[in-house]
Amino acid sequence: MIPLELRFLHNPDATEGYVACALSGNIMRFYKNKSGTWSAMKVIDIPAKKVEGWALPEMPALIKDLIISLDDRYLYITCWIHGDVRQYDITDTANPKLVGQLFLGGSICNDGSVKVTEDKELKSQPDPLYINGKRVEGGPQMLQLSLDGKRLYVTTSLFSSWDNQFYPKMAKNGSFLVMMDVDTEKGGLTLNKNFYVDFGTEPDGPSLAHEIRYPGGDCTSDIWV
């Protein structure tokens, strides 16, 4: 399954969390039993897409990051290859409910060389993303969420060797940092085109941004009491 990122709930009394399994497209919930042992169960399954014109006949989502809102209500994940950010309501931690989804680039844009021949989720391939007249290459990767849960940030670069292979134009022209406005009541994601950082215009040349941190604490690791 190739587990990558792991997050506990922020509630310090909680004994459960989620782990992203990249290539299989799964999110696993892990939790402590009353006996003191630990168990895990699959709670999210993002199916691979059958494609033509790509490295393999089936394209995995490649879940790269996940983050949980500070109130433990929402789980956010990125699918670097498919190109979408997803928001799940985890009020019932064993049964996440998809309430928001937004495509921010990726490998299946409708003007690219990849043709999706079978998709269990989408009816059509998504449009490419342009901000200020420039195409956003790459796919959504690392996440950060404001403490009030209303602003979700994402970068588009994974690491240079994979960037070069899957998104060579981004590797050459630089990555982006973009922000989504979050509906914290009903769920939902909206791209805010008034905020972005184009790392292709750095003084020393195009750069590939990765991690995002708030000074003084953020939703990656903070807890509440």
TORLUMBA-622458 format. One line per field, with one value per residue (C-alpha): residue number from 1; y, z, x. Coordinates in nm, 3 decimals. Layout:
REM residues N
num NUM / ...
y Y / ...
z Z / ...
x X / ...
REM end
This chain:
REM residues 225
num 1 / 2 / 3 / 4 / 5 / 6 / 7 / 8 / 9 / 10 / 11 / 12 / 13 / 14 / 15 / 16 / 17 / 18 / 19 / 20 / 21 / 22 / 23 / 24 / 25 / 26 / 27 / 28 / 29 / 30 / 31 / 32 / 33 / 34 / 35 / 36 / 37 / 38 / 39 / 40 / 41 / 42 / 43 / 44 / 45 / 46 / 47 / 48 / 49 / 50 / 51 / 52 / 53 / 54 / 55 / 56 / 57 / 58 / 59 / 60 / 61 / 62 / 63 / 64 / 65 / 66 / 67 / 68 / 69 / 70 / 71 / 72 / 73 / 74 / 75 / 76 / 77 / 78 / 79 / 80 / 81 / 82 / 83 / 84 / 85 / 86 / 87 / 88 / 89 / 90 / 91 / 92 / 93 / 94 / 95 / 96 / 97 / 98 / 99 / 100 / 101 / 102 / 103 / 104 / 105 / 106 / 107 / 108 / 109 / 110 / 111 / 112 / 113 / 114 / 115 / 116 / 117 / 118 / 119 / 120 / 121 / 122 / 123 / 124 / 125 / 126 / 127 / 128 / 129 / 130 / 131 / 132 / 133 / 134 / 135 / 136 / 137 / 138 / 139 / 140 / 141 / 142 / 143 / 144 / 145 / 146 / 147 / 148 / 149 / 150 / 151 / 152 / 153 / 154 / 155 / 156 / 157 / 158 / 159 / 160 / 161 / 162 / 163 / 164 / 165 / 166 / 167 / 168 / 169 / 170 / 171 / 172 / 173 / 174 / 175 / 176 / 177 / 178 / 179 / 180 / 181 / 182 / 183 / 184 / 185 / 186 / 187 / 188 / 189 / 190 / 191 / 192 / 193 / 194 / 195 / 196 / 197 / 198 / 199 / 200 / 201 / 202 / 203 / 204 / 205 / 206 / 207 / 208 / 209 / 210 / 211 / 212 / 213 / 214 / 215 / 216 / 217 / 218 / 219 / 220 / 221 / 222 / 223 / 224 / 225
y 0.000 / 0.234 / 0.444 / 0.798 / 1.059 / 0.991 / 1.218 / 1.170 / 1.360 / 1.685 / 1.595 / 1.481 / 1.222 / 1.062 / 0.738 / 0.728 / 0.886 / 0.831 / 0.726 / 0.783 / 0.489 / 0.650 / 0.406 / 0.208 / 0.525 / 0.436 / 0.615 / 0.384 / 0.467 / 0.333 / 0.318 / 0.175 / -0.101 / -0.130 / -0.420 / -0.188 / -0.336 / -0.138 / -0.202 / -0.048 / -0.032 / 0.110 / 0.405 / 0.578 / 0.414 / 0.625 / 0.400 / 0.411 / 0.535 / 0.337 / 0.558 / 0.582 / 0.794 / 0.762 / 0.559 / 0.276 / 0.153 / 0.242 / 0.573 / 0.580 / 0.886 / 0.899 / 1.037 / 1.252 / 1.445 / 1.469 / 1.717 / 1.735 / 2.055 / 2.165 / 2.084 / 1.728 / 1.773 / 1.764 / 1.559 / 1.694 / 1.492 / 1.559 / 1.335 / 1.445 / 1.246 / 1.272 / 1.640 / 1.692 / 1.807 / 1.635 / 1.736 / 1.470 / 1.516 / 1.287 / 1.354 / 0.976 / 0.883 / 0.534 / 0.663 / 0.973 / 1.156 / 1.342 / 1.700 / 1.897 / 1.838 / 2.069 / 1.994 / 2.196 / 2.061 / 1.699 / 1.448 / 1.406 / 1.759 / 1.757 / 1.938 / 1.700 / 1.386 / 1.145 / 0.999 / 0.847 / 0.539 / 0.425 / 0.638 / 0.515 / 0.866 / 1.138 / 1.177 / 1.392 / 1.500 / 1.825 / 2.158 / 2.283 / 2.556 / 2.902 / 3.179 / 3.528 / 3.391 / 3.122 / 2.754 / 2.577 / 2.268 / 1.976 / 1.855 / 1.935 / 1.808 / 1.937 / 2.092 / 2.347 / 2.470 / 2.788 / 2.737 / 2.860 / 2.603 / 2.858 / 2.876 / 2.568 / 2.606 / 2.363 / 2.342 / 2.157 / 2.010 / 1.666 / 1.634 / 1.715 / 1.365 / 1.289 / 1.642 / 1.592 / 1.264 / 1.346 / 1.725 / 1.840 / 2.180 / 2.254 / 2.137 / 2.386 / 2.679 / 2.652 / 2.547 / 2.729 / 2.785 / 2.836 / 2.885 / 2.755 / 2.908 / 2.643 / 2.617 / 2.505 / 2.471 / 2.248 / 2.157 / 2.272 / 2.416 / 2.726 / 2.842 / 3.195 / 3.344 / 3.659 / 3.468 / 3.270 / 3.248 / 3.179 / 3.030 / 3.059 / 3.427 / 3.391 / 3.621 / 3.326 / 3.138 / 2.900 / 2.709 / 2.405 / 2.477 / 2.192 / 2.232 / 2.502 / 2.618 / 2.884 / 3.060 / 2.985 / 2.666 / 2.514 / 2.223 / 1.981 / 1.897 / 2.127 / 1.983 / 2.144 / 2.107
z 0.000 / 0.055 / 0.350 / 0.345 / 0.565 / 0.902 / 1.118 / 1.458 / 1.550 / 1.731 / 2.038 / 2.285 / 2.428 / 2.087 / 2.007 / 1.633 / 1.310 / 0.939 / 0.713 / 0.338 / 0.122 / -0.192 / -0.482 / -0.376 / -0.340 / 0.009 / 0.338 / 0.636 / 0.977 / 1.270 / 1.621 / 1.965 / 2.091 / 2.446 / 2.496 / 2.427 / 2.086 / 1.761 / 1.447 / 1.102 / 0.847 / 0.495 / 0.497 / 0.164 / -0.170 / -0.474 / -0.781 / -1.042 / -1.387 / -1.706 / -1.944 / -2.272 / -2.335 / -1.984 / -1.824 / -1.721 / -1.842 / -1.503 / -1.329 / -0.948 / -0.756 / -0.568 / -0.239 / -0.119 / 0.185 / 0.435 / 0.705 / 0.964 / 1.066 / 1.422 / 1.528 / 1.390 / 1.160 / 0.817 / 0.653 / 0.344 / 0.101 / -0.219 / -0.525 / -0.701 / -1.022 / -1.067 / -0.973 / -0.713 / -0.354 / -0.154 / 0.160 / 0.376 / 0.669 / 0.943 / 1.209 / 1.192 / 1.182 / 1.050 / 0.758 / 0.593 / 0.358 / 0.051 / 0.071 / -0.140 / -0.441 / -0.660 / -0.951 / -0.955 / -1.249 / -1.256 / -1.536 / -1.679 / -1.795 / -2.107 / -2.322 / -2.246 / -2.406 / -2.161 / -2.255 / -1.978 / -2.114 / -1.796 / -1.492 / -1.204 / -1.066 / -1.335 / -1.644 / -1.823 / -1.786 / -1.592 / -1.738 / -1.687 / -1.429 / -1.524 / -1.276 / -1.397 / -1.749 / -1.652 / -1.651 / -1.320 / -1.393 / -1.156 / -0.915 / -0.561 / -0.316 / 0.038 / 0.238 / 0.515 / 0.681 / 0.878 / 1.242 / 1.180 / 0.902 / 0.639 / 0.421 / 0.270 / 0.104 / -0.133 / -0.325 / -0.654 / -0.638 / -0.493 / -0.536 / -0.831 / -0.968 / -0.979 / -1.096 / -1.388 / -1.481 / -1.443 / -1.478 / -1.669 / -1.752 / -1.383 / -1.311 / -1.571 / -1.501 / -1.124 / -0.896 / -0.744 / -0.402 / -0.421 / -0.169 / -0.145 / 0.053 / 0.265 / 0.347 / 0.710 / 0.755 / 0.471 / 0.312 / -0.021 / -0.176 / -0.394 / -0.552 / -0.445 / -0.749 / -0.555 / -0.361 / -0.520 / -0.524 / -0.859 / -0.778 / -1.143 / -1.089 / -0.809 / -0.840 / -0.872 / -1.118 / -1.102 / -0.774 / -0.657 / -0.329 / -0.097 / 0.271 / 0.412 / 0.775 / 0.986 / 1.240 / 1.590 / 1.508 / 1.240 / 1.168 / 1.088 / 1.450 / 1.695 / 1.952 / 2.159 / 2.525
x 0.000 / 0.298 / 0.173 / 0.311 / 0.145 / -0.017 / -0.233 / -0.394 / -0.708 / -0.628 / -0.833 / -0.563 / -0.803 / -0.863 / -0.686 / -0.742 / -0.632 / -0.575 / -0.291 / -0.266 / -0.163 / -0.027 / -0.033 / -0.340 / -0.547 / -0.669 / -0.712 / -0.689 / -0.833 / -0.632 / -0.772 / -0.707 / -0.933 / -1.064 / -0.823 / -0.529 / -0.451 / -0.459 / -0.661 / -0.693 / -0.971 / -1.004 / -1.244 / -1.170 / -1.097 / -1.010 / -1.011 / -0.738 / -0.836 / -0.780 / -0.586 / -0.399 / -0.092 / 0.053 / 0.332 / 0.098 / -0.244 / -0.394 / -0.331 / -0.339 / -0.454 / -0.122 / -0.251 / 0.035 / -0.083 / -0.366 / -0.458 / -0.735 / -0.913 / -0.844 / -1.202 / -1.160 / -1.458 / -1.293 / -1.020 / -0.845 / -0.633 / -0.439 / -0.422 / -0.103 / -0.148 / -0.526 / -0.504 / -0.776 / -0.807 / -1.080 / -1.267 / -1.434 / -1.668 / -1.531 / -1.793 / -1.836 / -1.468 / -1.537 / -1.745 / -1.593 / -1.829 / -1.700 / -1.832 / -1.583 / -1.360 / -1.155 / -0.919 / -0.597 / -0.400 / -0.290 / -0.233 / -0.583 / -0.666 / -0.882 / -0.624 / -0.338 / -0.197 / -0.361 / -0.698 / -0.910 / -1.085 / -1.259 / -1.337 / -1.549 / -1.595 / -1.584 / -1.801 / -1.543 / -1.182 / -1.131 / -1.022 / -0.666 / -0.610 / -0.486 / -0.406 / -0.320 / -0.283 / -0.033 / -0.108 / -0.060 / 0.147 / 0.188 / -0.076 / -0.189 / 0.067 / 0.142 / -0.140 / -0.177 / -0.496 / -0.557 / -0.647 / -1.003 / -1.039 / -1.140 / -0.826 / -0.666 / -0.326 / -0.157 / 0.171 / 0.220 / 0.572 / 0.649 / 1.027 / 1.245 / 1.306 / 0.932 / 0.853 / 1.092 / 0.926 / 0.557 / 0.542 / 0.853 / 0.702 / 0.660 / 1.013 / 1.134 / 0.899 / 0.849 / 0.566 / 0.267 / 0.119 / -0.257 / -0.536 / -0.890 / -1.173 / -1.344 / -1.712 / -1.686 / -2.062 / -2.177 / -1.845 / -1.708 / -1.391 / -1.354 / -1.028 / -0.933 / -0.759 / -0.671 / -0.406 / -0.125 / 0.252 / 0.420 / 0.761 / 0.858 / 0.935 / 1.192 / 1.498 / 1.738 / 1.520 / 1.220 / 1.184 / 0.991 / 0.810 / 0.715 / 0.616 / 0.386 / 0.398 / 0.228 / 0.451 / 0.327 / 0.137 / -0.081 / -0.315 / -0.035 / 0.037 / -0.144 / -0.383 / -0.657 / -0.743
REM end
